[in-house]
């Protein structure tokens, strides 16, 4: 997908690891994100809210809010499909 000109979406399959609650969050940026859980359970820390997602769940959110994706416990494994929309990337 990186070689397509004039694209606005960036898809990726991500292996998610555990991140302690005090871990730095992804910086806020213009755009939107879609996350679909392929394997395992994850927690999306989004601003002051936390969302638990299981295999087959998905979530769509604005990237302008600081956020972190983590497994529920150290040693857990998870994999997600993440599609980021950033105007004019």
N, C-alpha and C positions, 0 to 999 in steps of 0.2 A: 504493500500500500504506500510505502514511502516514496516510490517513484512516480506516483500519479500526480500530475500537476493540478493546481487549483483544488486540492482536497481540503476538507474541513474536519474529517474524522480520522482518528488514529486508533485502530483496533489492536489488541494485544491479549495473549493468554498469559496470566500471571500466576506464579506459585506464591501463595501468601504464607507468611511466617508470623509468629507471635510478636506483638509489639506491646510492651508495657503501657499502661494507661498514661504515663507521663512522657511517652515518646513524642518527638516533634511531629506535628501534623504536616501534610502536604501543604505547600503555600497556596493561598487562594489565587485564582486566575479566572479570567473570563472564559466562559464556556459551560458545557454540560457533560455529564458522564452517565453511562449505563453500565451496570455490573450484573453479570449473570453467574451464579455459582455452579461450576461444573462438578466439583468434588469437595466434600468436607463442609464444615461450618465456619462462618466468618462473622466478625463484628465490624460494622462501619461506625466509626466515631465521627459524627458530623456536627460541627459546632458544639453545642451543649447536649446534643441528643446521641443516643446509641441505638443501633438497629442490628439485630441478630438475623442472619440469613443462613438458610440451609440449602443443601443441594437442590437445584431446581428453582430456587428463589431468585428474584431480580430486583433491582432498585435503580431509579433514575433520579439524578439530583444536579443542582447547580454547582459548578466547580468554584464559585466565588466564596464559598464557605470553607474554612480550613477543615480537613478531614484526614482520617487514617483508616486503613483496612488491616485487620489483624485476625489471626486464628483466635480461638477462645482460650487456649492454654498453650504453654510452652511445649514443644514437641508435636503438637497437632499439625496436620498437613491439610492444605486446601488449595484449590485451583479455580480461578475465575476467568471469564471472558470479560474484558473491560474495553469499552469503546468510548473514547474521549472526543468530544466535539469542541474544537477551538476555531473560531472564525479566522480565516486567513492564515492557517499554519503552513 
